[in-house]
């Protein structure tokens, strides 16, 4: 998938597994920007999220709506990522 690397200032073609590896093992952050607002069963609404990793095993997703960051976040392990980390659904994927 097309990924904009904002640090190296290039566009890359990366797979899902390569993105997860960059977050888990190379201290990178992935920002996902969606075309439509998203929501969950608790009523949270967002249109962008960023993913970081604590220790190579625990991942954190932070939520944004417009220019505002939400105080809510979610934690995941590498096995939970398949159901929550969805870069293929984003209109833009940025690597920071």
C-alpha positions in Angstrom: 0.0 0.0 0.0 1.0 3.6 -0.6 2.6 5.1 2.6 3.9 8.7 2.9 7.1 8.7 5.0 7.2 12.2 6.5 10.6 11.8 8.0 12.4 10.6 4.9 10.1 12.7 2.7 9.4 9.9 0.2 6.5 7.7 -0.8 6.9 4.0 -0.1 5.0 0.9 -1.1 4.7 -1.2 2.1 2.8 -4.3 3.2 0.7 -4.6 6.3 3.4 -6.7 8.0 6.1 -4.1 7.1 4.1 -1.4 8.7 3.5 -3.4 11.9 7.3 -4.2 12.0 8.2 -0.5 11.6 5.9 0.4 14.6 7.0 -2.5 16.8 10.7 -2.7 16.1 11.8 0.6 14.7 10.1 3.2 16.9 8.0 4.6 14.1 4.4 6.0 14.3 1.7 5.3 11.7 -1.1 7.8 11.2 -4.3 6.7 9.4 -6.6 9.4 8.0 -10.0 8.2 7.0 -12.4 9.7 4.4 -15.4 9.2 6.6 -15.9 9.5 10.4 -15.7 6.2 12.3 -17.4 5.2 15.5 -17.5 2.3 18.0 -20.0 0.7 20.2 -19.3 3.2 23.0 -20.2 6.2 20.9 -16.7 7.5 20.2 -16.3 9.2 16.9 -13.0 9.9 15.0 -11.6 10.5 11.5 -7.9 9.8 12.2 -5.9 7.6 14.4 -2.2 7.1 15.2 -0.5 3.9 16.2 2.6 3.6 18.4 4.3 0.8 20.3 5.5 0.7 23.9 7.9 -2.3 23.9 7.6 -4.2 20.7 4.6 -6.1 22.0 2.0 -3.5 23.2 0.5 -1.1 20.7 -1.5 2.1 21.4 -4.1 3.6 19.2 -4.9 7.3 19.7 -8.0 9.0 18.2 -8.5 12.3 16.5 -11.5 14.2 15.2 -10.6 17.1 12.9 -7.7 18.9 14.5 -8.6 17.7 18.0 -7.0 14.8 19.8 -9.2 12.7 22.0 -8.2 11.8 25.5 -9.3 8.2 24.7 -6.9 5.6 23.5 -6.9 1.8 23.1 -4.2 -0.8 23.9 -3.6 -3.9 21.8 -1.2 -6.8 21.6 0.3 -8.0 18.3 -2.5 -10.6 17.9 -5.3 -8.1 18.3 -3.8 -5.8 15.6 -5.5 -7.7 12.7 -8.9 -6.7 13.9 -8.1 -3.0 14.8 -5.2 -1.8 12.7 -6.7 -1.2 9.3 -4.4 0.8 7.0 -6.1 -0.5 3.9 -9.3 1.3 4.9 -7.5 4.7 5.3 -7.5 7.3 2.5 -4.0 8.3 3.7 -1.3 6.4 5.5 1.6 8.4 7.0 4.7 7.1 8.6 6.3 9.3 11.2 
